[in-house]
Amino acid sequence: MKDVDDFKQTIGRGTRLNLTEKPFQNKYWFTILDYRGSTELFFDSKFDGEPYDWEIEKWEKGEKKTTKKKSKRKKKTEDVTKGIKQKDRPVVDGFEVDLASRIFYKLDADGNHLKMFEFEEYTKEKIRKLYPDEMKLYKLLKEPEQRKTFKEKLQKLQINFQEFQILTENTDKDAFELLISVAYGGKVISRREKVSKIKKRQPFKKYKEIARKVLEVILDLYADVGHRELENPKNLLQLPQLKKIGSPIEIVKEFGGVIEYQKAVDFLSQII
């Protein structure tokens, strides 16, 4: 890595927080393992902190020899933190804290602020502009390919499904239904509650026992993680939950072939 921007971006990834999974919810530090000596090119103690000294192990005639090497300071980057007062990540204990607002800044090509929105308002505006008819949008999102197109359009507008769920504290809801609700109103139930209602209708009665079990596992998977796994039916066959039932070839045979298996997964996608 020989570009300072790429280097700083890579280091920055270590600062990201995962608010949905333990133990990553309480993350206050991270470690950089540099196997290529990139830190030598862009060393900046004020920005990156002091790196550890290297220990180099060599084996000669069955004996290990360890030598220490100090990091060389070949180049120093511009101090981008100069004049900025550094603050620790705030941690509040002992009482509840509410989120007052979520703000989205729309930027121009140079990174200048053009307009400030509440995040939900920005999302609502964009979805309504793309799909003025609520019922037409709802029907479109029953089709896997249309869902994919919808997702791609919103990503181009910097609306990420997973981030939106986290920001609005709705990780247990269906992302597509949540976005429709934000745009046009209406209540959204959790995926697990939705799956429970679907199972009561017994929609897989026409399938053989093994095929029915496979579809029920996929339905439970949707309740856990949403549409993400359903986007590629072929990859579903590699999941540990389905491998317990049978190999990909055995599972496909239970449906009567690849085409029928694909149709069954598409049917499942439509009923959710």
Stockholm file with secondary structure:
# STOCKHOLM 1.0

chainA/1-272         MKDVDDFKQTIGRGTRLNLTEKPFQNKYWFTILDYRGSTELFFDSKFDGEPYDWEIEKWEKGEKKTTKKKSKRKKKTEDVTKGIKQKDRPVVDGFEVDLASRIFYKLDADGNHLKMFEFEEYTKEKIRKLYPDEMKLYKLLKEPEQRKTFKEKLQKLQINFQEFQILTENTDKDAFELLISVAYGGKVISRREKVSKIKKRQPFKKYKEIARKVLEVILDLYADVGHRELENPKNLLQLPQLKKIGSPIEIVKEFGGVIEYQKAVDFLSQII
#=GR chainA/1-272 SS CCCHHHHHHHHHHTTCCCSSSTTTTSCCCCCCCCSSCHHHHTBCHHHHCCCCCEEEEEEETTEEEEEEECCCCCCBCCCTTTTCCCCCCCCCCSSCCCCCCCEEEEECTTSCEEEEEEHHHHHHHHHHHHCCCHHHHHHHTTSHHHHHHHHHHHHHTTCCHHHHHHHTTCTTBCHHHHHHHHHHCCCCCBHHHHHHHHHHTCTTTTSCHHHHHHHHHHHHHHHHHGGGGGGCHHHHTTSHHHHTTCCHHHHHHHHTSHHHHHHHHHHHHHHC
#=GC SS_cons         CCCHHHHHHHHHHTTCCCSSSTTTTSCCCCCCCCSSCHHHHTBCHHHHCCCCCEEEEEEETTEEEEEEECCCCCCBCCCTTTTCCCCCCCCCCSSCCCCCCCEEEEECTTSCEEEEEEHHHHHHHHHHHHCCCHHHHHHHTTSHHHHHHHHHHHHHTTCCHHHHHHHTTCTTBCHHHHHHHHHHCCCCCBHHHHHHHHHHTCTTTTSCHHHHHHHHHHHHHHHHHGGGGGGCHHHHTTSHHHHTTCCHHHHHHHHTSHHHHHHHHHHHHHHC
//
